[in-house]
Amino acid sequence: MYAYLSQLFERLAGWHADWLLLAASVVLILIDYFFRTDVPAHLAYFCVGAGTMLRAPLSLWPSVAVGLAVWILLELLHRQWFGKYLENVPRTVPRAGDQSPSQANVP
């Protein structure tokens, strides 16, 4: 199984799958900026993690660990910061600290 996965990673690297995944992630982020859903952004984060996994100059399991760490880090950053900038529509449920329209005019 390990030998098969190693050969698969080598074959994907020969096809430049890492660069294709990173290019796809850029396209998905641009798509997410213009639409109301966060699904393209989450797919883009997965693509960045998978591209990093294929690009990392490590053996199989450390590369998988690095790819997962990058993906989880991007998901956490999205939750904290990126989600504010990638979302073009107003929220139906306000976030903590946001003022509702009824509270905005109260002195």
C-alpha positions, 0 to 999 in steps of 0.5 A: 500500500505504501509503495502504491501511494508513493508511486501515485504521488510521484506520478501526480508530481510528474503531471504537475498536479501540485501547480494545477491544484494551486491554480484551481484554488486561486480560481475558486477563491475568485469565484467565492468572492463573487458568490454568496456561498463559502463552498468554493473557498473551502474547496480552495483551501483543500486544494492548497493543502493537497498541493502543499502535500504533493509539493513537500519534499518529504516522504509520504506520511510527513507530506500528508501531515504537512498538507493536513496542517496547511488545510486546517490552518487555512480553515481556522484563518477563514473562520477568524479573518478571511470569511469577513472579506470573502463574503459579499452578502449581509448575514441573516444571523449577526456575529457576536459584537455586530450591532443589529439594525434595531440597536444601531440607532439607540443612543 
